[in-house]
Amino acid sequence: MFTALAILVGLLTATQARINGQLSHEIHNGIGAGLISNTVGSIVLIVIVLLVSKEREGVIRTIVALRAKRLNSWEILGGLGGAIFLSVQGATVPQIGVAIFTISLIGGQSISSLIVDRIGLTPSGRKSITFPRILVAAFTSLAVSVAVYPELMHSTFKSLPVILAITAGIVVSFQQAINARVNAVSERPLATAFFNFIIGTSFLVIALAINLLRGGSMGTLPSHPLLYFGGITGLIYVAISAYTLKHIGLLNFIAFSVTGQLVGALLFDWLSPAANANVSGYLVTGTTMTVFAVAGSQIFQIFSRKKADLRIR
């Protein structure tokens, strides 16, 4: 079940990326697109919290835990991770291209997920940095590199944007981990997403203001209603992520979600290709590699657990 949920997060991520990408193209501002997406998600979550008593109770539990110091103030700042990701994406993709950004992001996530699991930042507890786990992280990054290879050939390497993209991946890993900690207190994934979106939206308002003051611009808002559904997609996957991480750990979560993300990209490029996009052999190969890497990891973990059980007996 949790494996399927993590893969679903990847599919939703690909969906949001397609929606927000088109919105960014329409208004000519990546940060602005992120702000619109987060604002829509925030409005929906505010309505849900006001109307659904269980979600409202989850928000109240979180606030009470903050006041009682059972939850640290920094643990509620997970929304900054999403906002930083959207800001870095909007600023660096035009400079280095989607391919290098994606590789750098996944590389940052894969490496930092090992650290996050090792220090036990997620509610699932500490997990040792073993050779198979390192292999899964490395192979996942390699698979993504293969999947985006055609775009990689047309990308431009610049050190600072690449460093920023890697940093964004690291930040997103920690965001997902602390969201899971908040969810352990709120006990309601949508209540957790509520704090995430409110804080993220506030940060994006500041980021967009800086962008506009430095000479950025925004076009008129598009009329197509589907372009405003990115935020709804985002709140669903933030909520699912917060719920799922407790059960499978961050590295496994990232491996599964990257699988879903590549499968989603494959389906989008096949069923509804964007401009200059098509289903390439590289994308199919990279997706297949990721699926096999994740499957191999799970088989190894099953055998390891069986060995451990036999030793105990």
N, C-alpha and C positions, 0 to 999 in steps of 0.2 A: 504493500500500500504506500509506504513512505517513498519507495523508489519511484513509483508512478507519479507521486506528487512532485518530487524533485524534477522529473522529466517534464511534467506539466509546467513547472516554473520556467524551464528553458523555452518551451513552446510559447508561453505568454511573453517572455522576454523578446523573442523574435517578432512576435505580433506587435508589441509596443514599439520596437525599433523601427518596424516598417511604417507604422502610423506616425510616430514622431518624426521620422526621417522625411516623410512626405509633408508634414506640417512645417518642418524647418525649411524645406524647399519652397513652400508657398509663401512664408512670411520672411524668408531670407535672414533668419536669426535662430541658431541652435539653442541658445540659452532661453530665448523667448518661447520657443516651442516647448522646452522643458518646464518653464513656468506655467504655461497654459495647461500642460498635461497634469502637473502637480496640483494646480488650482482646481481643476475639475475633480480630481481625486479627493482633494480636501473637502470640497463642497458636498460630495456624495457621502463621505465619512461623517461629516458633521450632522447631516440629515439622519444617517443610520444611528449614530450615538444618541441623538435626541429622541428617536422613535422606538429604538429597541432597548428594552430595559437591561438585558444581559450585557450588551456592549457598553452601556452607560455605567453599569456596575464595574466592568473591567477598567474603564477609565478612572473611576473613583478609587478602585483598589490600587491602581498605579500611583495616583496622587498621594494617597494615604501612605503608601510604602516609601515614597520620596520624602515626605515630611517626617516619617519615623526613622529615616536613614537606613531602611532595609533595602532600598534601591539607591545607588549612588546617582548624583545628578548627571554625571557624564554618560551613564547608561541610557539615558533618555534621548541622547543626541544622535541616535542612529540615522535620523533623517538627513543629517549633514552628509552622510556617505553618499546617498542617492543624489543629493544636490551637487556635491563635488563631482560625482561621476558625470552628470549631465553638463555641468559647466566645462569640465575638461574635454568631454566629447565634442561639445560645440566649438571649443577653441582649438583643438588639435587635429581633428579629422580633416579640416580644410588644408592643413599644412602637411600632414603625413599620409593621409588616405585612410580608408576604413580598414584595410588589411593589416597594416602595421599597428594601428590602434588596437584592433581586436587581439592580435598576437601579444602585444604588450600588456593589455588588460588581463587576458587569461593567464599569462605568465605571472603577473603580480598576484592574481588570485590564487593560483596553484601553489606558489611558494609560501605565501602568507597563510594559506589554509593549514599547511603543515605546522606552522608556528602557533596558530590559534588553537588547533587541536592539542598541540603539545602542552601549552600552558593551561588548557582547560577553560577557555573563555566561554565556550558554549555550555548549556546545561547538561550535555551528554557526557561531560567530564573529560579528563586527560586521555590522550591517545598517543602512544609512542611513535616516534619518527622511525619507521622501519623501511627496509629496502623496497619491499613491494609498494608501499605508499609513495615513496619517492619516485618509483618507476611509473606509477599511475599519473602522478602530477606531471612528470616529464613527457610521458606519452600523450597525455591530453593536450599539452601545449604543442607538441609535434603535429598531432592530428589537425588542430586548428590551423597551424601553419600550412599544411598541405591543402586544407579546404579553401584557404584564401590566396593560394599561390598565384593565380592569374592576376588578381588585383595587386598583389605584392610587387609584381614586375613593373607596375605603373605608379608605385608609391615612391615618395621621396623621404629618405632617412634624414631626420634632424634630431640631434641628441636631446634637447630640452623637451620637445613635445613627447618623445618616447619615454623619457623619465617621468613626465607628468602622467602619461597613460599607465605606466607600471604602478605609480603611486596611487592612481585612482583604483586599480585592481586591488591593491593592498587595503585601501580604505573601505572598499565595498565588502571585502572579506570580514573586516572587523565590524562593519555595519550589520551584516547578517548575523554575526555572533551575538552582538549586544541586543539586537532585536529579539533574538531567542531568549535572552535573559529577561527582557521586559515582559515577553509573553508568558514566561514562567510565573510572573507576578500577576499580570492582568488576567491570565487564563482565557483570554479572548483574542484571537488573531486580528480581528478588525479593530479592536481597541488599541492594540499594538501599532497597527498601521496608521491609526488616527494621529498618534504622537509623531510617527515617522513623517507623515505628509505635512502636518502643520509646521514642523521645524524645517523640513526641506523646502517648503514653499517660501517661508520667511527668508531663508538663505538665498534662494533664487531671485527674490525681489531685489536684494542687495546686489547680487551678481549682475542682473540685467541692468540695474541703474548704473553700475560701474562701466558695463559694456557700452551703454548709450552715451555716457559722458566722455568715453574715450573715442567716440566717433562712429560707434555701431548704429545700425538702423533696423527698423522693422517695417515690413509691408502690411497691407490690410489683411484682416482676418478672413480666412476662407469660409465659404458658405456650406461646404459639404459636412454634414453632421458626424460622419464616421471619423473625421480627423480629430475629433475631440474625445475619442474613446480611449486614447492612450493612457490617460490617468486612471480610468476604471480598470483597465488591464493591469496597470502597475499596482494598484491597491490590492488586487486579487493575489498577485504573485508575492507581494511583500507579506501579506497575511499568511499565505501557504508556507513561505520560507521560514517565518518565525515559528510556525507550528512544527515543521518537519525537521529542522536542524537538531532539535533536542534528541531525536531518535536515531539519526544516522551519522552525525558529525559533519564538520564543514567540508573536508576533502571529498568525501563520498557525495555530499550534496552538490558540490561544484562539478564533479565528474558527471553526475547524472544530469544536472541542469545544462551543462555544455552540450551533452548528447541531445537533449531536447531542443536546444537552441539551433544546433546544426541541422537537425531533422526539420525544424520549423523553417529555417532558411531555405532548405532544399524544396520543401513543399511550396513555399511562397514563390520561389524562382521558377517552379514548374507550373503551378496553377495560375499565378498572377504575377508574372515577371515585371520588375520595375524597369525603367529606362536603362538600356545598355547592360541588362542582367540576363543571364541564362543559366541553365543547369549544366555545370561543367563536370568532367570526369574527376577533377580535383576535389570538388565539393562532395561528390558521392564517395570518393576514396577516403577523404578526411572524416566524413560522417561514419563510414564503416569502421575505420580505425578506432574512433572514439567508442563506438558500441562494443567492439571486441575488447578494448582496454577496460571498460567498465565491467563487462561480463567476466573477464579474467580476474579482476580485482574481487568481485563478489564470490567467485568460485574459491579463490585463495582464502578469503575470510571464512567461508563455510568450513573448509578443511581445517583451518587453524582453530576454529571453535571446537570442532570434533576432536582434534588432538588434545586440546586443553581439557575437554570433558573426560577423555580417556585417562589422562594423567591424574585427574581428581579422583576418579574411580579406583 
